[in-house]
Amino acid sequence: MKLPSSVTKLLSAACTDRTWSQYSSCFRKWSVYCNLNQIDCWNPNIEQVLSFLAGLYEDELSYASINTARSALSTILGPIDGCKIGDHNLVTRLLKGVGKLRPPLPRYSSTWDVNRVLDLFLIWPENSDLSLKQLSLKLVALLALTTAQRVQTLVAILISQIVWSEPLEIIITAQLKTTSITRPNKPLSLPSYLPNDRLCVVKTLRTYIEKTRNLRTSDQLLVSFTPPHKKITSQTVSRWLTNVLNLAGIDDRVFKGHSYRHASTSFAKAKGVSIDVILRQAGWSDKSKVFAKFYDRPIVRNTSFVTAVLSTNTK
C-alpha cells in the first residue's frame, strides 16, 4: 500500500524517537494487515492490534522487530482504551511473552580490535596529503570511535554548531533516537589527541572542513566525496564505516557501521575507563543496562574515553 505523500510527511514528523525509514516499513505491514482483514487502520481496537503483533511473531520476526512495530503503532495511531498503544497493559504483556519465548539477542558475540583501524590510519599519509575519499573515511571512523555515537548523530553534525574550544564541542540540534523534551541532546566533547597528530580527530576534522569549504552547498558537516558533493545520509555513512573495516582487514560481512559503537566502548572498558564515563560518552543514562547487555563484548587504568580509544598498541 502506497501512502499519499501528505500522509507520509505528517507521519514522518511524528516519528521523533526513530527514523521514519524504520517506521514506514512497520506501518505498511499494518496497512496490508488491515486491508486483508477489513479493519479501519486508523481506529483499530486492542484485539486487532494484538492479533497483528501476534502475527508478526508467527512470521518468525525477532523481538526487536515486533517491539519496533509496537512503537510505530503507538506513535502514529491514537490511544486505545484511554492509553497509548505501546503502554496498553495487554500489549506490554504480549511483548513480555515474546521476550521470554524469543529473547532479544546481541548482534555480536565479540567485537573487533580498535587497533586494526588505528594502525591503518598510521600508515596513511598526513591529512593534508589524503584524497577527499580517504579523508572522509578517516574522519567518520575517528568520529564514530571517539564519540561512541550512532551513525544518525554523525549525520546530524552541522559546521555552525561546532565550538572550536579545548576540548572541541559539537552541539547537536536535530531530533535523534533518544531526544525528548525531558532528555535533550548533550554536546559531544572531543579533546585534541596530542600523542599522535595522525590519530587526532580534531585535526582531521579541521582539515576536512578546509578541504570541503568550496565544495559544500549546506551546513551539514559530512558531504559526498564525489561531485556534486551533496550532504549524505545515514546509509552512506554506514557504508563508509564498513569500507574502513574492509580496508583494515576486518570481516565486513560480519561487522557493519554500527559495530564501531560496540568496538569503542568495549575497548575503552578494557583500557580501564569507568562505566560511568562510557555511559555518558555513548549517550546512555547512568542506570542503563544496554552497554552491559548488548555492547560490552570481548575483543578478538582509568583514563579519558577519547585518549583510551586512540591509544593504539603500536610502538
DRENGU-478532 format. One record per residue (C-alpha): residue in one letter; residue number from 1; x, z, y; chain. Coordinates in steps of 0.5 Angstrom, whole numbers. Layout:
<pts>
a|NUM|X|Z|Y|A $
...
</pts>
This chain:
<pts>
m|1|0|0|0|A $
k|2|3|-2|7|A $
l|3|1|3|12|A $
p|4|0|0|19|A $
s|5|6|0|24|A $
s|6|2|5|29|A $
v|7|1|10|23|A $
t|8|8|10|21|A $
k|9|10|11|28|A $
l|10|6|17|28|A $
l|11|7|20|21|A $
s|12|15|19|22|A $
a|13|14|23|29|A $
a|14|11|29|25|A $
c|15|17|29|20|A $
t|16|22|33|24|A $
d|17|25|37|18|A $
r|18|26|31|13|A $
t|19|27|24|14|A $
w|20|21|19|14|A $
s|21|25|15|9|A $
q|22|24|20|4|A $
y|23|17|22|6|A $
s|24|15|15|6|A $
s|25|16|14|-1|A $
c|26|12|20|-3|A $
f|27|6|18|2|A $
r|28|6|11|-1|A $
k|29|5|14|-8|A $
w|30|0|19|-6|A $
s|31|-4|13|-3|A $
v|32|-3|9|-9|A $
y|33|-6|15|-13|A $
c|34|-12|16|-8|A $
n|35|-14|8|-9|A $
l|36|-14|9|-16|A $
n|37|-18|15|-16|A $
q|38|-22|13|-10|A $
i|39|-20|19|-6|A $
d|40|-20|20|1|A $
c|41|-13|20|2|A $
w|42|-13|24|9|A $
n|43|-18|29|7|A $
p|44|-17|31|-1|A $
n|45|-19|37|-4|A $
i|46|-14|42|-7|A $
e|47|-16|40|-14|A $
q|48|-14|33|-12|A $
v|49|-7|35|-9|A $
l|50|-6|39|-16|A $
s|51|-7|33|-20|A $
f|52|-3|29|-16|A $
l|53|3|33|-17|A $
a|54|2|35|-24|A $
g|55|2|27|-25|A $
l|56|9|27|-22|A $
y|57|11|32|-27|A $
e|58|8|28|-33|A $
d|59|12|22|-30|A $
e|60|19|26|-31|A $
l|61|20|27|-24|A $
s|62|25|32|-22|A $
y|63|23|39|-19|A $
a|64|27|36|-12|A $
s|65|22|30|-12|A $
i|66|16|34|-13|A $
n|67|18|39|-8|A $
t|68|19|33|-3|A $
a|69|12|30|-5|A $
r|70|9|37|-3|A $
s|71|13|38|3|A $
a|72|11|31|5|A $
l|73|3|32|4|A $
s|74|4|39|7|A $
t|75|7|35|14|A $
i|76|3|29|14|A $
l|77|-4|32|12|A $
g|78|-9|37|15|A $
p|79|-10|44|12|A $
i|80|-14|45|6|A $
d|81|-18|52|5|A $
g|82|-15|54|11|A $
c|83|-8|54|10|A $
k|84|-2|48|10|A $
i|85|-2|45|3|A $
g|86|5|47|2|A $
d|87|3|54|3|A $
h|88|-3|54|-1|A $
n|89|-3|59|-7|A $
l|90|-5|54|-12|A $
v|91|1|49|-10|A $
t|92|6|54|-10|A $
r|93|4|57|-17|A $
l|94|4|50|-19|A $
l|95|11|49|-16|A $
k|96|14|55|-19|A $
g|97|11|53|-26|A $
v|98|15|46|-25|A $
g|99|21|50|-23|A $
k|100|21|54|-30|A $
l|101|20|48|-34|A $
r|102|24|43|-31|A $
p|103|29|48|-27|A $
p|104|33|44|-21|A $
l|105|40|43|-23|A $
p|106|46|42|-18|A $
r|107|48|35|-17|A $
y|108|55|36|-19|A $
s|109|58|41|-24|A $
s|110|65|40|-21|A $
t|111|68|37|-15|A $
w|112|74|33|-12|A $
d|113|80|36|-9|A $
v|114|80|35|-2|A $
n|115|88|34|-2|A $
r|116|87|27|-5|A $
v|117|83|25|1|A $
l|118|88|28|6|A $
d|119|94|25|2|A $
l|120|91|18|3|A $
f|121|91|19|11|A $
l|122|98|22|11|A $
i|123|101|15|8|A $
w|124|96|11|13|A $
p|125|100|9|20|A $
e|126|99|13|26|A $
n|127|92|13|29|A $
s|128|93|8|34|A $
d|129|96|3|29|A $
l|130|90|3|25|A $
s|131|85|-2|24|A $
l|132|78|0|27|A $
k|133|75|0|20|A $
q|134|81|5|18|A $
l|135|80|9|24|A $
s|136|72|9|23|A $
l|137|73|11|15|A $
k|138|78|16|17|A $
l|139|74|19|23|A $
v|140|68|20|19|A $
a|141|72|23|13|A $
l|142|75|28|17|A $
l|143|68|30|21|A $
a|144|65|31|14|A $
l|145|70|35|11|A $
t|146|72|40|17|A $
t|147|64|41|20|A $
a|148|61|41|12|A $
q|149|55|38|15|A $
r|150|50|33|13|A $
v|151|51|25|14|A $
q|152|45|26|18|A $
t|153|48|31|23|A $
l|154|55|26|24|A $
v|155|50|20|26|A $
a|156|47|24|31|A $
i|157|53|26|35|A $
l|158|53|23|42|A $
i|159|59|22|46|A $
s|160|56|25|52|A $
q|161|55|31|48|A $
i|162|62|32|46|A $
v|163|65|38|50|A $
w|164|73|37|51|A $
s|165|75|44|51|A $
e|166|79|48|46|A $
p|167|76|48|41|A $
l|168|72|42|42|A $
e|169|65|43|42|A $
i|170|59|38|39|A $
i|171|52|39|42|A $
i|172|47|36|37|A $
t|173|40|35|41|A $
a|174|37|31|35|A $
q|175|32|33|30|A $
l|176|35|35|24|A $
k|177|33|37|17|A $
t|178|34|44|19|A $
t|179|32|44|26|A $
s|180|26|48|28|A $
i|181|23|52|34|A $
t|182|26|58|32|A $
r|183|32|55|29|A $
p|184|36|50|34|A $
n|185|42|47|32|A $
k|186|48|50|33|A $
p|187|54|47|36|A $
l|188|60|44|32|A $
s|189|66|47|33|A $
l|190|73|44|32|A $
p|191|80|46|34|A $
s|192|86|42|34|A $
y|193|90|42|28|A $
l|194|97|43|30|A $
p|195|101|43|24|A $
n|196|100|35|23|A $
d|197|97|30|28|A $
r|198|95|25|23|A $
l|199|90|30|20|A $
c|200|87|33|27|A $
v|201|80|31|27|A $
v|202|80|32|35|A $
k|203|86|27|36|A $
t|204|83|22|31|A $
l|205|76|23|35|A $
r|206|79|22|42|A $
t|207|83|15|39|A $
y|208|76|13|36|A $
i|209|73|13|43|A $
e|210|78|10|47|A $
k|211|78|4|42|A $
t|212|71|3|42|A $
r|213|70|4|49|A $
n|214|69|-3|51|A $
l|215|65|-5|44|A $
r|216|60|0|44|A $
t|217|53|-1|47|A $
s|218|50|6|46|A $
d|219|52|13|47|A $
q|220|52|14|39|A $
l|221|59|16|37|A $
l|222|59|12|31|A $
v|223|58|5|31|A $
s|224|60|-1|26|A $
f|225|67|-4|26|A $
t|226|64|-11|25|A $
p|227|61|-15|31|A $
p|228|56|-14|35|A $
h|229|58|-6|34|A $
k|230|51|-3|34|A $
k|231|50|4|32|A $
i|232|50|5|25|A $
t|233|45|9|20|A $
s|234|46|15|15|A $
q|235|46|10|10|A $
t|236|52|6|13|A $
v|237|56|13|14|A $
s|238|55|15|7|A $
r|239|58|8|5|A $
w|240|64|9|9|A $
l|241|65|16|6|A $
t|242|64|13|-1|A $
n|243|69|8|1|A $
v|244|74|13|3|A $
l|245|73|17|-4|A $
n|246|75|10|-8|A $
l|247|81|9|-3|A $
a|248|83|16|-5|A $
g|249|83|14|-13|A $
i|250|76|19|-13|A $
d|251|71|16|-18|A $
d|252|66|14|-13|A $
r|253|61|12|-19|A $
v|254|60|20|-20|A $
f|255|61|22|-13|A $
k|256|58|20|-6|A $
g|257|58|21|1|A $
h|258|54|28|0|A $
s|259|60|31|-4|A $
y|260|64|32|2|A $
r|261|60|38|3|A $
h|262|61|41|-4|A $
a|263|68|39|-3|A $
s|264|70|42|3|A $
t|265|66|48|2|A $
s|266|69|50|-5|A $
f|267|76|48|-2|A $
a|268|75|53|4|A $
k|269|73|58|-1|A $
a|270|79|57|-6|A $
k|271|83|58|0|A $
g|272|80|65|2|A $
v|273|75|63|7|A $
s|274|70|68|7|A $
i|275|63|67|5|A $
d|276|60|68|12|A $
v|277|65|63|15|A $
i|278|63|58|10|A $
l|279|55|59|11|A $
r|280|56|59|19|A $
q|281|60|53|19|A $
a|282|56|49|14|A $
g|283|49|51|18|A $
w|284|46|56|12|A $
s|285|43|62|14|A $
d|286|47|69|12|A $
k|287|42|70|7|A $
s|288|42|63|4|A $
k|289|44|62|-4|A $
v|290|44|55|-3|A $
f|291|52|55|-3|A $
a|292|53|59|-9|A $
k|293|47|56|-13|A $
f|294|49|48|-11|A $
y|295|55|48|-8|A $
d|296|61|53|-10|A $
r|297|64|48|-15|A $
p|298|71|49|-19|A $
i|299|76|44|-16|A $
v|300|79|38|-21|A $
r|301|87|68|5|A $
n|302|82|68|10|A $
t|303|83|63|15|A $
s|304|79|59|19|A $
f|305|75|54|16|A $
v|306|78|48|19|A $
t|307|85|50|18|A $
a|308|84|52|11|A $
v|309|81|45|9|A $
l|310|86|41|13|A $
s|311|92|45|10|A $
t|312|94|40|4|A $
n|313|99|42|-1|A $
t|314|103|36|1|A $
k|315|110|39|3|A $
</pts>
